Amino acid sequence: MKNMQQMMKQVKKMQEDMQKAQEALKEQFVEASAGGGAITVKANGHKQIVAITIKPEVIDPEDAEMLQDLVLTATNEALRKVDELTAKEMGRFTGGMNIPGLF
């Protein structure tokens, strides 16, 4: 029974550490750009887009589709980087296992 109590303490500690790590992800940021840096998207570790920078010279009223594509590309890359960041940070707790729904 003592081993079970010890294991439960370890599980509780790990849960608390994971919660702290997930909260800390909100304060970590990634950036991605497209069009040679014409568009830059910044996201935090909770997959929230916090900034989009568009250089004025890339704004062409005659070609809105190109601008849309650049924003989309940079945004998707930023979100992919957040996934990598999350997997790296949370992988410390899961030993690299991808546990669905955990993060």
C-alpha positions as CSV (number, residue, x, y, z in Angstrom):
1,M,0.0,0.0,0.0
2,K,2.9,2.3,0.7
3,N,4.1,1.9,-2.9
4,M,0.7,2.9,-4.2
5,Q,0.7,6.1,-2.1
6,Q,4.2,6.9,-3.3
7,M,3.1,6.4,-6.9
8,M,0.1,8.6,-6.4
9,K,2.3,11.4,-5.1
10,Q,4.5,11.1,-8.1
11,V,1.5,11.2,-10.5
12,K,0.1,14.3,-8.7
13,K,3.5,16.0,-8.9
14,M,3.8,15.2,-12.6
15,Q,0.3,16.6,-13.2
16,E,1.2,19.8,-11.4
17,D,4.4,20.1,-13.4
18,M,2.6,19.5,-16.7
19,Q,0.0,22.2,-15.8
20,K,2.7,24.7,-15.1
21,A,4.4,23.8,-18.4
22,Q,1.2,24.3,-20.3
23,E,0.7,27.6,-18.6
24,A,4.2,28.7,-19.4
25,L,3.6,27.9,-23.1
26,K,1.4,31.0,-23.3
27,E,4.5,33.1,-22.6
28,Q,6.5,31.4,-25.3
29,F,6.3,32.7,-28.9
30,V,7.2,31.5,-32.4
31,E,7.4,33.5,-35.6
32,A,7.1,32.5,-39.2
33,S,7.3,34.5,-42.3
34,A,6.4,34.2,-46.0
35,G,7.3,36.0,-49.2
36,G,10.9,36.6,-48.1
37,G,9.8,38.2,-44.9
38,A,7.1,40.3,-46.4
39,I,4.6,38.8,-44.0
40,T,5.4,37.8,-40.4
41,V,3.1,36.0,-38.1
42,K,3.8,35.6,-34.3
43,A,1.9,33.1,-32.2
44,N,2.1,32.0,-28.6
45,G,2.3,28.5,-27.3
46,H,-1.5,28.3,-26.9
47,K,-1.9,28.7,-30.7
48,Q,-3.1,32.3,-30.4
49,I,-2.0,34.6,-33.2
50,V,-0.6,37.7,-31.3
51,A,0.7,39.7,-34.2
52,I,0.8,39.9,-38.0
53,T,3.2,42.2,-39.7
54,I,2.8,43.1,-43.4
55,K,5.4,45.2,-45.2
56,P,3.6,48.0,-47.1
57,E,5.4,47.2,-50.4
58,V,3.6,43.8,-50.6
59,I,0.1,45.4,-50.5
60,D,-1.1,45.4,-54.1
61,P,-4.8,46.2,-54.4
62,E,-4.8,44.5,-57.8
63,D,-3.5,41.2,-56.3
64,A,-5.3,40.7,-52.9
65,E,-5.1,36.9,-53.6
66,M,-1.3,36.9,-53.3
67,L,-1.4,38.7,-50.0
68,Q,-4.0,36.3,-48.7
69,D,-1.8,33.4,-49.7
70,L,1.2,34.8,-48.0
71,V,-0.8,35.4,-44.8
72,L,-2.2,31.9,-44.9
73,T,1.3,30.4,-45.5
74,A,2.9,32.3,-42.6
75,T,0.0,31.6,-40.3
76,N,0.1,27.8,-41.0
77,E,3.9,27.8,-40.5
78,A,3.6,29.6,-37.2
79,L,1.0,27.1,-36.0
80,R,3.2,24.2,-37.1
81,K,6.0,25.7,-35.0
82,V,3.7,26.0,-32.0
83,D,3.0,22.3,-32.4
84,E,6.7,21.5,-32.4
85,L,7.3,23.7,-29.4
86,T,4.4,22.1,-27.5
87,A,5.7,18.6,-28.4
88,K,9.1,19.5,-27.2
89,E,8.0,21.1,-23.9
90,M,5.4,18.5,-23.0
91,G,7.6,15.6,-24.3
92,R,9.6,15.9,-21.1
93,F,6.6,14.5,-19.3
94,T,5.5,11.9,-21.8
95,G,8.9,10.5,-22.7
96,G,8.2,11.5,-26.4
97,M,4.9,9.5,-26.5
98,N,2.1,11.3,-28.3
99,I,-0.8,10.8,-26.0
100,P,-4.0,12.0,-27.7
101,G,-5.9,14.8,-25.9
102,L,-3.0,15.4,-23.4
103,F,-1.9,18.6,-25.1
